[in-house]
């Protein structure tokens, strides 16, 4: 099986608005992973939240289980996909002890960061929202800045749903670009090879 054709789309949400100059100041609230091969959503939440077991719509696992699952995906030969994963998600996750496995994905070329590709190839900093709107005619369900606020309010399912939607939107954008060789932002068509 060529797993590069079915990358795992990953996104995180945080429980606080940290300092963007020090990404270790962010606390991970949840990690969502969409597996297009099995059309399955994986959800990992912070252990304190998991202990409350107040989830209405989602099957979740504790954040402490993520490292084991990530290692399993690495061993299986899977690829990771995200938008700004190398600039935000992975550095935030490093302090959880999964940095070496994430490094392995990046070093071995098994990590696809659509934002990084657009920045490196075209010197364009484009939000996922703008790509989703232009390429798919869809929209994100909330702003990332709202997620920590909602998490603190106990609106866990809202944040998890948002995070899952982002993983699926990222995968759809990637698949569209891979199939058609382009994405669209506003009236700009951008050729992509990913």
PASEBA-1860 file (N, C-alpha, C; in nm, 3 decimals):
! residues 194
1> XXXXXXXX> 0.085/-0.119/0.000/0.000/0.000/0.000/0.089/0.123/0.000 ~ 0.056/0.218/-0.086/0.129/0.345/-0.090/0.060/0.444/0.004 ~ 0.112/0.454/0.125/0.050/0.540/0.225/0.064/0.689/0.193 ~ 0.154/0.724/0.101/0.165/0.867/0.065/0.038/0.917/-0.004 ~ -0.041/0.825/-0.056/-0.168/0.861/-0.120/-0.281/0.879/-0.019 ~ -0.256/0.843/0.107/-0.358/0.851/0.211/-0.297/0.907/0.340 ~ -0.246/1.031/0.336/-0.183/1.084/0.458/-0.285/1.108/0.569 ~ -0.239/1.091/0.692/-0.321/1.120/0.809/-0.323/1.270/0.829
9> XXXXXXXX> -0.439/1.331/0.828/-0.450/1.475/0.844/-0.462/1.508/0.992 ~ -0.371/1.591/1.042/-0.362/1.619/1.185/-0.382/1.768/1.214 ~ -0.446/1.794/1.327/-0.464/1.932/1.374/-0.473/1.927/1.526 ~ -0.433/2.036/1.589/-0.448/2.046/1.734/-0.523/2.174/1.768 ~ -0.582/2.173/1.885/-0.637/2.295/1.945/-0.575/2.307/2.083 ~ -0.563/2.429/2.129/-0.501/2.453/2.258/-0.605/2.502/2.358 ~ -0.570/2.486/2.485/-0.662/2.530/2.592/-0.628/2.670/2.641 ~ -0.527/2.731/2.580/-0.489/2.867/2.617/-0.435/2.939/2.495
17> XXXXXXXX> -0.432/3.071/2.504/-0.366/3.152/2.401/-0.228/3.186/2.456 ~ -0.129/3.112/2.410/0.006/3.132/2.459/0.079/3.241/2.383 ~ 0.209/3.242/2.398/0.296/3.340/2.335/0.351/3.279/2.206 ~ 0.322/3.341/2.093/0.367/3.286/1.965/0.518/3.291/1.948 ~ 0.585/3.366/2.033/0.732/3.366/2.034/0.786/3.247/2.113 ~ 0.701/3.184/2.193/0.738/3.068/2.274/0.626/2.965/2.264 ~ 0.631/2.882/2.161/0.521/2.789/2.136/0.503/2.686/2.246 ~ 0.604/2.668/2.331/0.589/2.576/2.444/0.496/2.634/2.551
25> XXXXXXXX> 0.458/2.761/2.536/0.365/2.821/2.632/0.220/2.780/2.605 ~ 0.196/2.716/2.492/0.061/2.668/2.460/0.040/2.531/2.523 ~ -0.081/2.507/2.572/-0.119/2.378/2.628/-0.214/2.309/2.531 ~ -0.184/2.186/2.498/-0.267/2.111/2.404/-0.398/2.069/2.471 ~ -0.509/2.107/2.410/-0.641/2.065/2.457/-0.681/1.935/2.388 ~ -0.666/1.932/2.255/-0.702/1.811/2.181/-0.619/1.799/2.055 ~ -0.602/1.676/2.014/-0.538/1.642/1.887/-0.639/1.561/1.809 ~ -0.665/1.603/1.686/-0.756/1.528/1.600/-0.679/1.481/1.477
33> XXXXXXXX> -0.705/1.359/1.437/-0.640/1.300/1.321/-0.748/1.234/1.236 ~ -0.750/1.272/1.108/-0.843/1.209/1.015/-0.766/1.109/0.930 ~ -0.813/0.985/0.928/-0.753/0.880/0.849/-0.842/0.853/0.727 ~ -0.805/0.906/0.610/-0.890/0.890/0.492/-0.895/0.746/0.441 ~ -0.796/0.666/0.476/-0.794/0.527/0.432/-0.912/0.450/0.491 ~ -0.949/0.483/0.614/-1.059/0.415/0.682/-1.176/0.509/0.714 ~ -1.167/0.634/0.666/-1.267/0.738/0.695/-1.295/0.743/0.846 ~ -1.187/0.752/0.923/-1.198/0.748/1.070/-1.135/0.873/1.131
41> XXXXXXXX> -1.201/0.924/1.234/-1.148/1.036/1.311/-1.092/0.984/1.442 ~ -0.969/1.021/1.472/-0.906/0.990/1.600/-0.907/1.119/1.681 ~ -0.946/1.112/1.807/-0.951/1.230/1.894/-0.882/1.197/2.026 ~ -0.787/1.281/2.062/-0.714/1.269/2.188/-0.733/1.400/2.263 ~ -0.774/1.392/2.390/-0.798/1.514/2.468/-0.710/1.513/2.593 ~ -0.689/1.633/2.649/-0.605/1.640/2.768/-0.662/1.550/2.877 ~ -0.571/1.494/2.955/-0.609/1.389/3.050/-0.710/1.436/3.154 ~ -0.699/1.560/3.199/-0.794/1.612/3.298/-0.934/1.619/3.239
49> XXXXXXXX> -0.943/1.662/3.115/-1.072/1.668/3.046/-1.126/1.527/3.022 ~ -1.038/1.436/2.982/-1.081/1.299/2.956/-1.143/1.236/3.082 ~ -1.087/1.268/3.196/-1.137/1.211/3.323/-1.281/1.252/3.351 ~ -1.324/1.366/3.294/-1.461/1.413/3.316/-1.561/1.334/3.233 ~ -1.516/1.275/3.122/-1.601/1.194/3.034/-1.733/1.264/2.999 ~ -1.719/1.390/2.957/-1.838/1.468/2.923/-1.849/1.491/2.773 ~ -1.835/1.389/2.695/-1.837/1.404/2.550/-1.966/1.346/2.496 ~ -2.038/1.428/2.425/-2.168/1.385/2.373/-2.158/1.315/2.239
57> XXXXXXXX> -2.069/1.362/2.153/-2.074/1.318/2.014/-1.951/1.244/1.966 ~ -1.847/1.239/2.046/-1.722/1.186/1.995/-1.666/1.077/2.085 ~ -1.604/0.979/2.020/-1.525/0.881/2.093/-1.387/0.943/2.110 ~ -1.340/0.952/2.232/-1.211/1.016/2.257/-1.120/0.924/2.339 ~ -0.993/0.953/2.330/-0.891/0.884/2.409/-0.812/0.991/2.483 ~ -0.746/0.954/2.590/-0.665/1.052/2.661/-0.542/1.092/2.579 ~ -0.499/1.215/2.597/-0.383/1.267/2.527/-0.260/1.179/2.549 ~ -0.253/1.118/2.664/-0.139/1.032/2.696/-0.129/0.910/2.604
65> XXXXXXXX> -0.237/0.875/2.533/-0.235/0.763/2.438/-0.181/0.802/2.301 ~ -0.167/0.932/2.277/-0.127/0.980/2.144/0.011/0.931/2.103 ~ 0.107/0.935/2.194/0.243/0.895/2.158/0.248/0.752/2.106 ~ 0.179/0.662/2.175/0.177/0.522/2.133/0.115/0.507/1.994 ~ 0.005/0.578/1.969/-0.061/0.570/1.838/0.026/0.632/1.730 ~ 0.090/0.745/1.761/0.178/0.810/1.665/0.293/0.717/1.627 ~ 0.350/0.650/1.725/0.458/0.554/1.698/0.407/0.440/1.610 ~ 0.286/0.395/1.635/0.227/0.287/1.553/0.214/0.333/1.408
73> XXXXXXXX> 0.164/0.456/1.389/0.151/0.509/1.252/0.288/0.519/1.185 ~ 0.389/0.561/1.261/0.524/0.569/1.207/0.570/0.430/1.162 ~ 0.552/0.333/1.249/0.595/0.196/1.219/0.522/0.138/1.097 ~ 0.397/0.179/1.078/0.318/0.132/0.964/0.360/0.198/0.832 ~ 0.437/0.306/0.839/0.479/0.376/0.718/0.384/0.487/0.677 ~ 0.300/0.533/0.769/0.202/0.638/0.736/0.271/0.773/0.718 ~ 0.199/0.866/0.657/0.242/1.004/0.636/0.150/1.095/0.716 ~ 0.202/1.211/0.759/0.122/1.313/0.828/0.100/1.432/0.736
81> XXXXXXXX> -0.018/1.491/0.744/-0.056/1.606/0.663/-0.116/1.711/0.754 ~ -0.086/1.836/0.728/-0.149/1.944/0.803/-0.122/2.078/0.738 ~ -0.185/2.180/0.790/-0.162/2.317/0.744/-0.100/2.393/0.861 ~ 0.026/2.425/0.848/0.107/2.492/0.950/0.146/2.397/1.064 ~ 0.155/2.271/1.035/0.195/2.174/1.138/0.339/2.197/1.183 ~ 0.427/2.224/1.087/0.567/2.243/1.124/0.591/2.378/1.190 ~ 0.504/2.474/1.164/0.519/2.607/1.223/0.448/2.624/1.356 ~ 0.348/2.538/1.384/0.273/2.552/1.510/0.248/2.418/1.579
89> XXXXXXXX> 0.172/2.330/1.516/0.127/2.208/1.582/0.242/2.123/1.637 ~ 0.339/2.093/1.553/0.448/2.006/1.598/0.530/2.069/1.709 ~ 0.568/2.198/1.699/0.641/2.258/1.812/0.561/2.258/1.942 ~ 0.430/2.279/1.935/0.347/2.274/2.056/0.346/2.133/2.113 ~ 0.341/2.034/2.026/0.335/1.895/2.072/0.468/1.842/2.125 ~ 0.578/1.907/2.090/0.710/1.858/2.132/0.723/1.839/2.282 ~ 0.665/1.931/2.359/0.682/1.921/2.505/0.599/1.808/2.567 ~ 0.521/1.738/2.483/0.447/1.620/2.529/0.532/1.494/2.523
97> XXXXXXXX> 0.653/1.507/2.470/0.740/1.391/2.459/0.730/1.317/2.327 ~ 0.659/1.374/2.229/0.645/1.307/2.100/0.735/1.371/1.993 ~ 0.819/1.464/2.035/0.903/1.537/1.941/0.991/1.449/1.856 ~ 1.047/1.343/1.914/1.138/1.258/1.836/1.064/1.184/1.725 ~ 0.942/1.140/1.752/0.864/1.072/1.648/0.822/1.172/1.540 ~ 0.781/1.292/1.581/0.746/1.395/1.483/0.868/1.432/1.399 ~ 0.985/1.440/1.464/1.109/1.466/1.390/1.133/1.358/1.286 ~ 1.109/1.233/1.324/1.127/1.122/1.229/1.039/1.141/1.106
105> XXXXXXXX> 0.913/1.177/1.126/0.823/1.200/1.013/0.879/1.310/0.921 ~ 0.930/1.418/0.981/0.981/1.529/0.902/1.112/1.493/0.832 ~ 1.204/1.433/0.904/1.335/1.398/0.848/1.321/1.299/0.732 ~ 1.231/1.204/0.747/1.212/1.101/0.644/1.119/1.147/0.531 ~ 1.075/1.273/0.533/0.989/1.324/0.426/0.849/1.267/0.430 ~ 0.803/1.228/0.549/0.669/1.172/0.563/0.576/1.270/0.633 ~ 0.606/1.397/0.622/0.524/1.504/0.677/0.499/1.606/0.567 ~ 0.372/1.637/0.545/0.332/1.731/0.440/0.266/1.850/0.508
113> XXXXXXXX> 0.327/1.967/0.498/0.272/2.090/0.557/0.235/2.182/0.441 ~ 0.105/2.192/0.412/0.061/2.270/0.296/0.099/2.418/0.309 ~ 0.095/2.472/0.430/0.132/2.612/0.448/0.280/2.633/0.418 ~ 0.363/2.542/0.466/0.507/2.551/0.442/0.538/2.539/0.292 ~ 0.470/2.449/0.224/0.492/2.431/0.080/0.459/2.560/0.006 ~ 0.344/2.621/0.039/0.305/2.745/-0.029/0.401/2.859/0.002 ~ 0.452/2.862/0.124/0.549/2.966/0.162/0.681/2.943/0.088 ~ 0.731/2.821/0.089/0.859/2.792/0.025/0.854/2.805/-0.127
121> XXXXXXXX> 0.745/2.757/-0.189/0.737/2.757/-0.335/0.693/2.890/-0.395 ~ 0.608/2.964/-0.322/0.549/3.086/-0.379/0.563/3.210/-0.291 ~ 0.626/3.194/-0.175/0.639/3.303/-0.079/0.502/3.360/-0.041 ~ 0.404/3.270/-0.028/0.268/3.310/0.008/0.232/3.254/0.145 ~ 0.182/3.339/0.232/0.128/3.297/0.363/-0.024/3.301/0.351 ~ -0.083/3.183/0.338/-0.226/3.176/0.313/-0.291/3.094/0.423 ~ -0.398/3.148/0.479/-0.470/3.077/0.585/-0.547/2.959/0.525 ~ -0.571/2.861/0.609/-0.651/2.747/0.567/-0.790/2.795/0.525
129> XXXXXXXX> -0.847/2.890/0.597/-0.980/2.941/0.564/-0.985/2.993/0.420 ~ -0.884/3.070/0.380/-0.885/3.126/0.244/-0.871/3.017/0.138 ~ -0.791/2.916/0.167/-0.775/2.806/0.071/-0.904/2.724/0.063 ~ -0.963/2.695/0.178/-1.087/2.617/0.183/-1.198/2.690/0.109 ~ -1.210/2.818/0.132/-1.314/2.896/0.066/-1.294/2.897/-0.085 ~ -1.172/2.927/-0.130/-1.146/2.938/-0.274/-1.145/2.805/-0.346 ~ -1.090/2.703/-0.285/-1.074/2.574/-0.352/-1.196/2.485/-0.339 ~ -1.257/2.486/-0.221/-1.369/2.395/-0.196/-1.505/2.464/-0.188
137> XXXXXXXX> -1.504/2.598/-0.177/-1.630/2.669/-0.158/-1.692/2.640/-0.023 ~ -1.610/2.604/0.072/-1.655/2.566/0.207/-1.598/2.667/0.306 ~ -1.628/2.647/0.433/-1.578/2.737/0.536/-1.548/2.659/0.662 ~ -1.457/2.714/0.741/-1.428/2.656/0.871/-1.543/2.689/0.966 ~ -1.557/2.611/1.073/-1.673/2.630/1.160/-1.651/2.735/1.269 ~ -1.526/2.774/1.295/-1.498/2.880/1.392/-1.356/2.928/1.370 ~ -1.318/3.031/1.439/-1.181/3.081/1.436/-1.099/3.003/1.538 ~ -0.974/2.977/1.504/-0.886/2.907/1.597/-0.870/2.979/1.729
145> XXXXXXXX> -0.883/3.111/1.728/-0.871/3.189/1.852/-0.988/3.165/1.947 ~ -1.101/3.118/1.893/-1.217/3.088/1.977/-1.204/2.956/2.052 ~ -1.125/2.864/1.997/-1.116/2.729/2.055/-1.073/2.730/2.202 ~ -0.969/2.805/2.242/-0.931/2.803/2.384/-1.041/2.859/2.475 ~ -1.112/2.959/2.425/-1.222/3.018/2.503/-1.332/2.914/2.522 ~ -1.371/2.848/2.414/-1.476/2.746/2.423/-1.433/2.630/2.511 ~ -1.305/2.592/2.502/-1.255/2.481/2.584/-1.267/2.515/2.731 ~ -1.227/2.636/2.768/-1.235/2.679/2.909/-1.381/2.686/2.956
153> XXXXXXXX> -1.473/2.712/2.864/-1.616/2.716/2.898/-1.675/2.575/2.907 ~ -1.598/2.474/2.878/-1.648/2.337/2.883/-1.719/2.292/2.757 ~ -1.704/2.367/2.650/-1.768/2.333/2.522/-1.676/2.241/2.441 ~ -1.642/2.128/2.502/-1.544/2.037/2.445/-1.586/1.983/2.309 ~ -1.712/1.941/2.297/-1.758/1.885/2.170/-1.754/1.989/2.057 ~ -1.781/2.115/2.088/-1.771/2.219/1.986/-1.628/2.231/1.934 ~ -1.533/2.230/2.026/-1.391/2.243/1.987/-1.346/2.119/1.911 ~ -1.384/2.002/1.960/-1.347/1.878/1.891/-1.407/1.874/1.751
161> XXXXXXXX> -1.533/1.911/1.737/-1.598/1.914/1.604/-1.524/2.008/1.510 ~ -1.485/2.124/1.561/-1.410/2.221/1.482/-1.276/2.162/1.438 ~ -1.206/2.098/1.531/-1.076/2.040/1.501/-1.089/1.928/1.399 ~ -1.188/1.842/1.416/-1.212/1.734/1.318/-1.241/1.793/1.181 ~ -1.325/1.895/1.177/-1.359/1.956/1.047/-1.234/2.011/0.980 ~ -1.146/2.074/1.058/-1.022/2.126/1.000/-0.937/2.013/0.941 ~ -0.930/1.898/1.008/-0.850/1.788/0.953/-0.910/1.739/0.822 ~ -1.040/1.731/0.816/-1.106/1.685/0.694/-1.095/1.788/0.582
169> XXXXXXXX> -1.107/1.917/0.617/-1.091/2.022/0.515/-0.948/2.023/0.461 ~ -0.852/2.010/0.549/-0.712/2.006/0.505/-0.689/1.890/0.410 ~ -0.743/1.774/0.445/-0.728/1.659/0.356/-0.795/1.685/0.221 ~ -0.914/1.742/0.222/-0.985/1.769/0.096/-0.908/1.868/0.009 ~ -0.850/1.972/0.070/-0.769/2.068/-0.005/-0.648/1.997/-0.067 ~ -0.580/1.917/0.016/-0.464/1.844/-0.033/-0.504/1.752/-0.150 ~ -0.613/1.678/-0.133/-0.658/1.584/-0.237/-0.695/1.658/-0.365 ~ -0.761/1.772/-0.351/-0.799/1.853/-0.468/-0.673/1.901/-0.541
177> XXXXXXXX> -0.577/1.951/-0.466/-0.453/1.997/-0.526/-0.376/1.884/-0.592 ~ -0.376/1.770/-0.528/-0.304/1.653/-0.582/-0.370/1.604/-0.710 ~ -0.503/1.601/-0.711/-0.575/1.550/-0.827/-0.571/1.647/-0.945 ~ -0.588/1.777/-0.916/-0.600/1.876/-1.024/-0.475/1.961/-1.044 ~ -0.375/1.947/-0.956/-0.251/2.022/-0.971/-0.263/2.170/-0.940 ~ -0.372/2.207/-0.869/-0.390/2.349/-0.837/-0.486/2.365/-0.721 ~ -0.474/2.480/-0.655/-0.573/2.524/-0.557/-0.608/2.668/-0.594 ~ -0.714/2.720/-0.534/-0.759/2.855/-0.566/-0.774/2.935/-0.437
185> XXXXXXXX> -0.724/3.056/-0.441/-0.739/3.150/-0.330/-0.785/3.282/-0.392 ~ -0.904/3.327/-0.351/-0.966/3.444/-0.413/-0.971/3.418/-0.563 ~ -0.915/3.504/-0.646/-0.917/3.482/-0.792/-0.784/3.426/-0.841 ~ -0.697/3.390/-0.748/-0.563/3.342/-0.782/-0.563/3.189/-0.787 ~ -0.519/3.134/-0.900/-0.501/2.990/-0.913/-0.354/2.960/-0.891 ~ -0.327/2.870/-0.798/-0.189/2.838/-0.760/-0.160/2.693/-0.798 ~ -0.060/2.671/-0.884/-0.024/2.533/-0.918/0.046/2.468/-0.800 ~ 0.009/2.346/-0.767/0.073/2.276/-0.655/0.115/2.135/-0.699
193> XX> 0.223/2.091/-0.640/0.270/1.954/-0.657/0.298/1.903/-0.518 ~ 0.202/1.827/-0.466/0.223/1.770/-0.332/0.171/1.630/-0.324
END
